[in-house]
Amino acid sequence: MMQPIREDLILIQDEIRESFGWSLESDYKSAILLAKSCVNPTPTIQLPHKVIVVGAAAPEGYIPKLPTVVADGAIGALGDYSKVELIVTDGDGTPYLEHALNQGIPICLHAHGDNVDAWRRVLSIIDEKQQVMLTHQTPRNIEGMYNPGGFTDGDRAVCIALALGASEIELVGFSVKEVGAWSGVTDEKRKLIKLKWMNRVLKMLYLEADK
């Protein structure tokens, strides 16, 4: 099982929910529905000691040299997928995410309270061979799903990488000053607030987005 490396990575999710006025019950209902809707095979992934995690501010044409975990639409920045071990997504990395589906790269699909349409769209696109790991953001145990901690696709990708065995993370394309070019359609003002929470999670892990 994929367990969070620190309990406070889970506890901060309650603080974030309260800050944005989100409902725990909505998060839970979305997660349960996703667990029931996804019938794809679950990947078995064990990451090496050092990995790269790519965020939405990555430079276009970036080619990773180490095993890599990619946050959602940031897959659009990559000029080469050969090192990508996992794509972490809540389904809103359109249109960049869609280009990488059904190409043999496992995805980690996340449920939160207001993204039911997004994860349903992902499930409608992928074929039966696509490997899918499911995550949620509640303190409850949900069969077939994991909560590695974190909040945004970027910091959750870091939490997942650590939970899957990595112990050294190189961040590429993480920023709190700008909404990355690979973020897909988003509310910029709200996204910048989310990036501050992302950086707080990263600091808990002794990492920090570029200023």
Order of alpha helices (4+ residues) and beta strands (2+ residues): alpha-alpha-beta-beta-beta-alpha-beta-alpha-beta-alpha-beta-alpha
